[in-house]
Amino acid sequence: MVTGAAGFIGSHLVTELRSSRRNVVALDRRPLPHDSERQRPSLSGSLRTIRGDLNSLNLADCLKNTSTVFHLAALPGVRPSWTQFPEYLQCNVLATQRLLEACVQAGVERVVVASSSSVYGGADGMMSEDDLPRPLSPYGVTKLAAERLALAFAARGDAKLSVGALRFFTVYGPGQRPDMFISRLIRSTLRNEPVEIYGDGTQIRDFTHVSDVVRALVLTAAVRDRGSAVLNIGTGSAVSINEVVSMTAELTGLRPCTTYGSARIGDVRSTTADVRRAAGVLGFTARTGLREGLATQIEWTQRSSARAQDTVPVGGSPASPPRL
């Protein structure tokens, strides 16, 4: 089962699992995306879709014959979590508790939980799983609570399940959420529209391509040592926001129109993953460099924009962006 199957990472994961002949139950409150690229004949694994909320569904029925659960469903975003905390609590914590209880009752053997680098808060240098978590936003608090809940359920004497909690570092790639920076940057550059950078652009991030994240999820589900663990999933290196802007200009041949505003509450200055534990436990290292990964997202955005142009009325085409 994949919860949050209609989301950015979830939809990629469903495709990968079905491509490798796994039978998948895809659960989400939203319909799965109808992306023609993901309806390939090679998707040999079966697909059962369940539309509904983890807080109200009959999870015992959903989990029948399920050995592994990838729990990706969550309400994302640092900034909205300050004003919408009750909803974050409901979606990220209470829904996780209800799912884990159902997994124990159903005899599920393995749960892979999507966590976040937001649990660390601000830090200088690499972030290690041994560091004391210091989340700087309500969102980070709920993600930490969800992973700790999962570990607590795995430690129950009556539970068969083991848990892998993966702390993702700034995931990007085709289909990325439209509010995320790289998505906004590429879309605005192609449209010749301004894009706002929160802060001076010198803040650094460990940008991790969605293909690497999906591979880490699959490896975590299949690891031979079924003990519970918390693992960073990133590249182990980081670049600044301004460097991403420059790289996007080079790859598109267009000049991004950037504006700079104040940093947002809860945003951190830097994130860099210490990836040694994931390498040791999973044999995982990121394979997609930032330039290559950006190119995949730019190409996907261009194709998506071209498809959208089919619906633009005559005379409504956008102006061409300035070339560098």
Rosetta blueprint (number, residue, H / E / L):
1 M L
2 V E
3 T E
4 G L
5 A L
6 A L
7 G L
8 F H
9 I H
10 G H
11 S H
12 H H
13 L H
14 V H
15 T H
16 E H
17 L H
18 R H
19 S H
20 S L
21 R L
22 R L
23 N L
24 V E
25 V E
26 A E
27 L E
28 D E
29 R L
30 R L
31 P L
32 L L
33 P L
34 H L
35 D L
36 S H
37 E H
38 R H
39 Q L
40 R L
41 P L
42 S L
43 L L
44 S L
45 G L
46 S L
47 L E
48 R E
49 T E
50 I E
51 R E
52 G L
53 D L
54 L L
55 N L
56 S L
57 L L
58 N L
59 L H
60 A H
61 D H
62 C H
63 L L
64 K L
65 N L
66 T L
67 S L
68 T E
69 V E
70 F E
71 H E
72 L L
73 A L
74 A L
75 L L
76 P L
77 G L
78 V L
79 R H
80 P H
81 S H
82 W H
83 T L
84 Q L
85 F H
86 P H
87 E H
88 Y H
89 L H
90 Q H
91 C H
92 N H
93 V H
94 L H
95 A H
96 T H
97 Q H
98 R H
99 L H
100 L H
101 E H
102 A H
103 C H
104 V H
105 Q H
106 A H
107 G L
108 V L
109 E L
110 R E
111 V E
112 V E
113 V E
114 A E
115 S E
116 S E
117 S H
118 S H
119 V H
120 Y L
121 G L
122 G L
123 A L
124 D L
125 G L
126 M L
127 M E
128 S L
129 E L
130 D L
131 D L
132 L L
133 P L
134 R L
135 P L
136 L L
137 S L
138 P H
139 Y H
140 G H
141 V H
142 T H
143 K H
144 L H
145 A H
146 A H
147 E H
148 R H
149 L H
150 A H
151 L H
152 A H
153 F H
154 A H
155 A L
156 R L
157 G L
158 D L
159 A L
160 K L
161 L L
162 S E
163 V E
164 G E
165 A E
166 L E
167 R E
168 F E
169 F L
170 T L
171 V E
172 Y E
173 G L
174 P L
175 G L
176 Q L
177 R L
178 P L
179 D L
180 M L
181 F H
182 I H
183 S H
184 R H
185 L H
186 I H
187 R H
188 S H
189 T H
190 L H
191 R H
192 N L
193 E L
194 P E
195 V E
196 E E
197 I E
198 Y E
199 G L
200 D L
201 G L
202 T L
203 Q L
204 I E
205 R E
206 D L
207 F L
208 T E
209 H E
210 V H
211 S H
212 D H
213 V H
214 V H
215 R H
216 A H
217 L H
218 V H
219 L H
220 T H
221 A H
222 A H
223 V L
224 R L
225 D L
226 R L
227 G L
228 S L
229 A E
230 V E
231 L E
232 N E
233 I E
234 G L
235 T L
236 G L
237 S L
238 A L
239 V E
240 S E
241 I H
242 N H
243 E H
244 V H
245 V H
246 S H
247 M H
248 T H
249 A H
250 E H
251 L H
252 T H
253 G L
254 L E
255 R L
256 P L
257 C E
258 T E
259 T E
260 Y E
261 G E
262 S L
263 A L
264 R L
265 I L
266 G L
267 D L
268 V L
269 R L
270 S E
271 T L
272 T L
273 A E
274 D L
275 V L
276 R H
277 R H
278 A H
279 A H
280 G H
281 V H
282 L H
283 G L
284 F L
285 T L
286 A L
287 R L
288 T L
289 G L
290 L H
291 R H
292 E H
293 G H
294 L H
295 A H
296 T H
297 Q H
298 I H
299 E H
300 W H
301 T H
302 Q H
303 R H
304 S H
305 S H
306 A H
307 R H
308 A H
309 Q H
310 D L
311 T L
312 V L
313 P L
314 V L
315 G L
316 G L
317 S L
318 P L
319 A L
320 S L
321 P L
322 P L
323 R E
324 L L
